[in-house]
Amino acid sequence: MKFRTLIIAAALVGGFWFATTRAGWNWKAIGRPMTQIGKLWSEPDVARGAGLSTDEVNNIDIYKMASPATVFITSTVIRRGNFFFEPQATREIGSGFILSEDGKILTNFHVVSGSNQVEVQFTDGSRLKADILVRDRQNDLALIQVKQPKKLPVLKLGDSDRLQVGQKVLAIGNPFGFSGTLTTGIVSSLGRDIPTENNQTLEGMIQTDASINSGNSGGPLLDSAGNVVGINTAIYGPSGGSVGIGFAMPINRAKAMLEDFRSGKSFGRPRLGVTVVYITGEFAEALELPTTGGLLIQNVARGSAAEAAGMKGPRQMVVIGNAEIGIGGDLITALDGKPVDRTDAIVRALSKKRPGDPLDVTIYRAKSSQTLKVKLGESLE
């Protein structure tokens, strides 16, 4: 009987505690009234596990796949920089990604340029010395090699010619030394030409708003399938920080360098030798040109492949709106049979060519079309 009484008493006390705590009551003290307090946070009516959107799952999957193949690169450069012109070692940092299981890694030229020693750090923390196999200053590309006894994870190369503005892209790298950082964004524009510190121009670059900072250089820009479509190369900003404008070298430019390296060829950059402006629609119609448009030649360089093929520049200059353009020259409407529909059409066509290769250039001149056979020259820049 005594045992039964204890059970009933315990049940009553437990029930009272459950009811008061569920109702949100606070027992202040004996003889004082209970007061109700509200919750300090909100939560779903029905408890459930954290759900991930399709896009979030895609980001996570690509990071898990690509991060192990993205590396942290440090290079030591000897410069004569102090008052007494004594040699001083400076440390450059950047990123890269693994192309082959035997340790070939693609990065930017400026990450390893002038370096006396290159070191690669992998995601497991291991470090290896690297040899520089190829330096391609014109395209700001470099190929380096580490000796690794075990197979390494690799990234697949995509097709940068198929990129579209608005397409999702992901960047992985080591900004400011924070290894394995993922940022996402879109392709903001295509075919951008940007100046470099050496008074050169990087042509046909991919512009993206995926955050890119110092240390991201040489890392992969990936599409939503995890294929590398670009090599993160440069940022726009007054103080070297990301302001939502970054640039990546199209991966197809690197493919050309890699193919030349594989076959033992020189990988000089081909040159047509014209400057152009893209026109189409009503603008082209006003100049009595096909409305499908094309690239209107503004200048033909002396001694260039274009001059040798007989391409013609403008006969006069006119002002249209706020722009001065040359008219009367050839309109390039197709390259190797492919219609010109973008401002960077020449850059894209030359990305698969070498100096001395042929290029079929279809032009519109004197109200008729013709195709010129051009033997490409070599850029001396």
C-alpha positions as CSV (number, residue, x, y, z in Angstrom):
1,M,0.0,0.0,0.0
2,K,2.8,2.3,0.9
3,F,4.6,1.5,-2.4
4,R,1.4,2.2,-4.3
5,T,0.9,5.6,-2.6
6,L,4.5,6.6,-3.6
7,I,3.8,5.7,-7.2
8,I,0.6,7.8,-7.3
9,A,2.5,10.8,-5.6
10,A,5.3,10.6,-8.0
11,A,2.9,10.5,-11.0
12,L,1.1,13.6,-9.7
13,V,4.3,15.5,-9.1
14,G,5.7,14.5,-12.6
15,G,2.4,15.5,-14.2
16,F,2.5,18.9,-12.5
17,W,6.1,19.5,-13.6
18,F,5.3,18.5,-17.2
19,A,2.2,20.7,-17.3
20,T,3.9,23.8,-15.9
21,T,7.0,23.6,-18.0
22,R,5.1,22.9,-21.2
23,A,2.8,25.9,-20.5
24,G,5.9,28.1,-20.0
25,W,5.4,28.8,-16.2
26,N,8.1,29.9,-13.9
27,W,7.7,29.0,-10.2
28,K,9.3,32.0,-8.5
29,A,9.1,31.0,-4.8
30,I,6.8,29.5,-2.2
31,G,3.8,31.8,-1.7
32,R,4.5,33.9,-4.9
33,P,2.5,33.7,-8.0
34,M,3.7,31.9,-11.2
35,T,4.5,34.1,-14.2
36,Q,4.5,33.2,-17.9
37,I,7.6,33.9,-20.0
38,G,7.8,33.7,-23.8
39,K,10.4,31.8,-25.9
40,L,13.6,33.5,-26.8
41,W,13.6,32.1,-30.3
42,S,11.3,30.9,-33.0
43,E,11.2,27.4,-34.6
44,P,9.2,25.4,-37.1
45,D,5.8,24.0,-35.8
46,V,7.0,20.6,-36.9
47,A,10.5,19.6,-36.0
48,R,12.4,18.1,-38.9
49,G,16.0,17.7,-40.1
50,A,17.7,20.5,-42.1
51,G,16.7,20.3,-45.7
52,L,19.0,21.2,-48.6
53,S,18.0,22.8,-51.8
54,T,19.0,21.2,-55.1
55,D,21.5,24.0,-55.7
56,E,23.0,23.5,-52.2
57,V,23.5,19.8,-52.8
58,N,25.2,20.6,-56.2
59,N,27.6,23.0,-54.4
60,I,28.4,20.4,-51.8
61,D,28.9,17.6,-54.3
62,I,31.2,19.7,-56.5
63,Y,33.3,20.9,-53.5
64,K,33.7,17.3,-52.2
65,M,34.8,16.2,-55.7
66,A,37.0,19.2,-56.7
67,S,38.6,20.3,-53.4
68,P,41.0,17.4,-53.0
69,A,42.4,18.1,-56.5
70,T,42.9,21.8,-55.8
71,V,46.3,22.7,-54.3
72,F,48.0,25.6,-52.5
73,I,51.1,26.8,-54.3
74,T,53.9,28.9,-52.7
75,S,56.9,30.1,-54.7
76,T,60.1,31.8,-53.5
77,V,61.3,34.6,-55.7
78,I,64.8,36.2,-55.2
79,R,64.7,40.0,-55.8
80,R,67.3,42.7,-55.2
81,G,65.0,45.0,-53.2
82,N,66.8,46.6,-50.2
83,F,68.9,49.7,-50.0
84,F,72.2,47.9,-50.6
85,F,70.7,45.9,-53.5
86,E,71.2,42.6,-51.6
87,P,69.2,39.5,-52.7
88,Q,65.9,39.2,-50.7
89,A,63.5,36.3,-50.9
90,T,59.9,37.1,-51.3
91,R,57.0,34.6,-51.0
92,E,54.2,34.4,-53.6
93,I,51.0,32.4,-53.0
94,G,48.5,31.0,-55.3
95,S,46.4,28.0,-56.3
96,G,46.4,25.3,-58.9
97,F,44.6,22.1,-59.8
98,I,45.8,18.6,-60.7
99,L,45.5,17.5,-64.3
100,S,46.9,14.0,-64.2
101,E,47.4,11.2,-61.7
102,D,51.2,11.5,-62.1
103,G,51.3,15.0,-60.7
104,K,50.9,17.5,-63.5
105,I,49.3,20.7,-62.1
106,L,48.0,23.8,-64.0
107,T,48.3,27.3,-62.6
108,N,49.0,30.9,-63.6
109,F,52.3,32.0,-65.0
110,H,52.4,34.9,-62.5
111,V,52.1,32.5,-59.6
112,V,55.5,30.9,-60.4
113,S,57.2,33.5,-62.6
114,G,60.8,34.2,-61.7
115,S,60.6,31.7,-58.9
116,N,63.6,29.8,-57.6
117,Q,61.6,27.2,-55.7
118,V,58.0,26.1,-56.0
119,E,56.2,24.1,-53.3
120,V,52.7,22.5,-53.5
121,Q,50.6,21.7,-50.5
122,F,47.8,19.2,-50.8
123,T,44.5,19.0,-48.8
124,D,46.0,16.3,-46.5
125,G,48.7,18.8,-45.4
126,S,51.5,17.1,-47.3
127,R,54.0,19.3,-49.2
128,L,56.1,18.5,-52.3
129,K,58.6,20.4,-54.4
130,A,57.5,21.1,-58.0
131,D,59.4,21.6,-61.3
132,I,58.1,24.1,-63.8
133,L,57.5,22.4,-67.2
134,V,55.9,25.2,-69.2
135,R,55.8,28.9,-68.8
136,D,53.2,30.6,-71.1
137,R,53.6,34.4,-70.4
138,Q,51.2,35.5,-73.1
139,N,48.2,33.6,-71.7
140,D,49.4,33.8,-68.0
141,L,49.5,30.0,-67.8
142,A,52.0,27.5,-66.3
143,L,52.3,23.8,-66.0
144,I,54.2,22.3,-63.1
145,Q,55.0,18.8,-62.0
146,V,55.4,17.0,-58.6
147,K,56.7,13.5,-58.1
148,Q,54.1,11.6,-56.2
149,P,54.3,7.8,-55.6
150,K,50.5,7.4,-55.3
151,K,47.7,8.3,-57.7
152,L,46.4,11.8,-57.3
153,P,42.8,13.0,-57.7
154,V,42.3,14.9,-61.0
155,L,39.8,17.4,-62.4
156,K,38.2,17.1,-65.8
157,L,38.5,19.9,-68.3
158,G,35.2,21.3,-69.8
159,D,34.6,23.4,-72.9
160,S,34.8,27.2,-72.3
161,D,33.4,27.9,-75.8
162,R,30.0,26.7,-74.6
163,L,29.8,29.1,-71.7
164,Q,26.8,31.5,-71.5
165,V,26.3,34.6,-69.6
166,G,24.2,33.8,-66.5
167,Q,25.6,30.3,-66.2
168,K,26.5,29.2,-62.6
169,V,30.2,28.8,-61.8
170,L,32.1,27.9,-58.7
171,A,35.7,28.9,-57.7
172,I,37.9,27.0,-55.4
173,G,41.3,28.3,-54.2
174,N,43.3,29.7,-51.4
175,P,42.5,33.4,-51.0
176,F,44.9,35.1,-48.6
177,G,46.2,31.6,-47.7
178,F,42.8,30.3,-46.5
179,S,43.0,26.9,-48.2
180,G,40.1,25.1,-49.7
181,T,37.8,28.1,-50.0
182,L,34.7,27.8,-52.2
183,T,32.8,30.7,-53.7
184,T,29.9,30.7,-56.2
185,G,28.5,33.0,-58.7
186,I,27.6,33.3,-62.4
187,V,29.4,34.1,-65.7
188,S,28.9,37.9,-65.8
189,S,30.4,38.4,-69.3
190,L,32.5,36.8,-72.0
191,G,35.3,38.0,-74.2
192,R,36.8,40.6,-71.9
193,D,40.2,42.0,-72.7
194,I,42.1,43.2,-69.6
195,P,45.5,44.9,-69.3
196,T,48.3,43.3,-67.2
197,E,51.0,44.9,-65.1
198,N,53.5,44.2,-67.9
199,N,51.6,46.4,-70.4
200,Q,50.2,43.3,-72.1
201,T,46.6,42.3,-72.7
202,L,44.9,39.1,-71.7
203,E,42.3,38.5,-74.4
204,G,38.9,36.8,-74.3
205,M,38.7,36.4,-70.5
206,I,35.6,35.1,-68.6
207,Q,34.2,37.7,-66.2
208,T,32.5,36.3,-63.1
209,D,31.0,37.6,-59.8
210,A,32.2,34.6,-57.9
211,S,34.4,36.1,-55.2
212,I,38.1,35.9,-56.2
213,N,40.9,37.4,-54.1
214,S,44.7,37.3,-53.9
215,G,45.7,33.7,-53.6
216,N,42.9,32.4,-55.8
217,S,45.1,32.8,-58.9
218,G,45.6,29.6,-60.7
219,G,42.6,27.8,-59.1
220,P,39.8,26.2,-61.1
221,L,36.6,27.9,-62.2
222,L,34.0,25.1,-62.5
223,D,30.6,24.6,-64.1
224,S,27.7,23.0,-62.3
225,A,28.9,19.6,-63.6
226,G,32.2,20.0,-61.9
227,N,34.2,20.5,-65.1
228,V,37.0,23.1,-65.2
229,V,35.9,25.9,-67.6
230,G,38.5,28.5,-66.6
231,I,41.6,29.3,-64.5
232,N,41.0,32.1,-62.0
233,T,43.5,34.8,-63.0
234,A,42.8,38.4,-62.1
235,I,40.5,40.7,-60.1
236,Y,39.3,44.2,-60.5
237,G,39.6,46.4,-57.5
238,P,41.3,49.5,-56.2
239,S,43.1,47.7,-53.4
240,G,43.4,44.1,-54.6
241,G,40.2,43.0,-52.9
242,S,37.2,41.4,-54.5
243,V,34.4,43.8,-55.6
244,G,32.4,41.2,-57.6
245,I,34.5,41.5,-60.7
246,G,36.9,38.6,-61.3
247,F,38.5,37.2,-64.5
248,A,39.4,33.7,-65.5
249,M,41.4,32.4,-68.5
250,P,39.2,30.2,-70.6
251,I,40.2,26.5,-70.3
252,N,40.3,26.0,-74.0
253,R,43.3,28.4,-74.1
254,A,45.1,26.1,-71.7
255,K,44.2,23.0,-73.8
256,A,46.1,24.4,-76.7
257,M,49.2,24.9,-74.5
258,L,48.9,21.4,-73.1
259,E,48.5,19.8,-76.5
260,D,51.6,21.6,-77.8
261,F,53.5,20.4,-74.7
262,R,52.4,16.9,-75.3
263,S,53.4,16.9,-78.9
264,G,56.7,18.8,-78.3
265,K,55.7,21.8,-80.4
266,S,56.4,25.5,-79.8
267,F,53.3,27.1,-78.2
268,G,53.7,30.7,-79.6
269,R,50.5,32.7,-79.9
270,P,48.9,33.0,-83.4
271,R,48.1,36.5,-84.7
272,L,45.7,37.7,-87.4
273,G,46.7,41.3,-87.2
274,V,43.4,43.3,-87.2
275,T,41.5,45.4,-84.7
276,V,37.7,45.3,-85.1
277,V,34.4,46.5,-83.7
278,Y,31.3,44.2,-83.5
279,I,28.2,45.6,-85.1
280,T,24.8,44.1,-85.9
281,G,21.1,44.9,-86.4
282,E,20.1,48.5,-87.1
283,F,23.6,49.7,-86.6
284,A,24.9,47.5,-89.4
285,E,21.9,48.4,-91.6
286,A,22.7,52.1,-91.3
287,L,26.1,51.4,-92.7
288,E,24.6,49.4,-95.6
289,L,25.9,46.1,-94.2
290,P,24.2,42.8,-93.6
291,T,21.9,43.0,-90.5
292,T,23.3,39.7,-89.3
293,G,26.4,41.8,-88.6
294,G,30.0,40.8,-87.9
295,L,33.4,42.3,-87.0
296,L,34.1,45.6,-88.9
297,I,37.8,46.0,-89.4
298,Q,39.2,49.2,-87.9
299,N,42.9,48.6,-88.6
300,V,45.1,46.2,-90.5
301,A,48.7,45.9,-89.0
302,R,51.6,46.2,-91.4
303,G,53.4,43.0,-92.1
304,S,50.5,41.0,-90.5
305,A,48.8,37.8,-91.8
306,A,45.7,39.9,-92.5
307,E,47.6,42.3,-94.7
308,A,49.3,39.5,-96.6
309,A,45.8,38.0,-97.3
310,G,44.6,41.3,-98.7
311,M,42.2,42.3,-95.9
312,K,41.1,46.0,-96.0
313,G,40.8,48.6,-93.3
314,P,38.5,51.7,-93.2
315,R,38.5,54.4,-95.8
316,Q,37.0,57.1,-93.5
317,M,36.0,57.9,-90.0
318,V,32.5,58.8,-88.9
319,V,30.9,59.7,-85.5
320,I,27.9,57.6,-84.6
321,G,26.4,58.7,-81.2
322,N,29.4,59.1,-79.0
323,A,31.6,56.7,-80.8
324,E,34.0,57.3,-83.7
325,I,34.4,54.3,-86.0
326,G,36.1,53.6,-89.3
327,I,33.8,52.6,-92.2
328,G,34.4,51.2,-95.7
329,G,36.6,48.4,-94.6
330,D,35.9,44.6,-94.7
331,L,33.3,43.1,-92.4
332,I,34.3,39.7,-91.1
333,T,31.2,37.5,-91.1
334,A,32.6,34.0,-90.5
335,L,35.8,32.3,-89.4
336,D,36.5,28.8,-90.6
337,G,32.8,28.6,-91.7
338,K,31.4,29.6,-88.3
339,P,29.2,32.7,-88.3
340,V,30.6,35.6,-86.2
341,D,28.1,36.3,-83.5
342,R,30.3,37.5,-80.6
343,T,32.8,40.2,-80.0
344,D,35.5,37.7,-79.1
345,A,35.0,35.5,-82.2
346,I,38.6,36.0,-83.4
347,V,40.0,35.1,-80.0
348,R,38.0,32.0,-79.8
349,A,39.0,31.0,-83.4
350,L,42.7,31.5,-82.7
351,S,42.6,29.7,-79.4
352,K,42.7,26.4,-81.3
353,K,45.3,27.6,-83.8
354,R,49.1,27.8,-83.9
355,P,51.4,30.2,-85.8
356,G,51.5,29.1,-89.4
357,D,48.0,27.4,-89.3
358,P,45.5,28.3,-92.0
359,L,42.3,30.3,-91.2
360,D,39.4,30.8,-93.6
361,V,38.1,34.4,-93.1
362,T,34.8,35.2,-94.8
363,I,34.4,38.9,-95.4
364,Y,31.7,41.2,-96.8
365,R,33.1,43.7,-99.3
366,A,31.5,45.8,-102.0
367,K,28.1,44.2,-101.4
368,S,29.3,40.7,-101.8
369,S,30.9,37.9,-99.8
370,Q,34.2,36.2,-100.3
371,T,36.5,33.9,-98.3
372,L,40.2,34.7,-97.9
373,K,42.8,32.0,-97.0
374,V,45.0,33.4,-94.3
375,K,48.2,31.9,-92.9
376,L,48.4,33.0,-89.3
377,G,51.4,34.9,-88.0
378,E,52.9,34.8,-84.5
379,S,52.4,37.3,-81.8
380,L,55.7,38.9,-80.6
381,E,54.2,40.3,-77.4
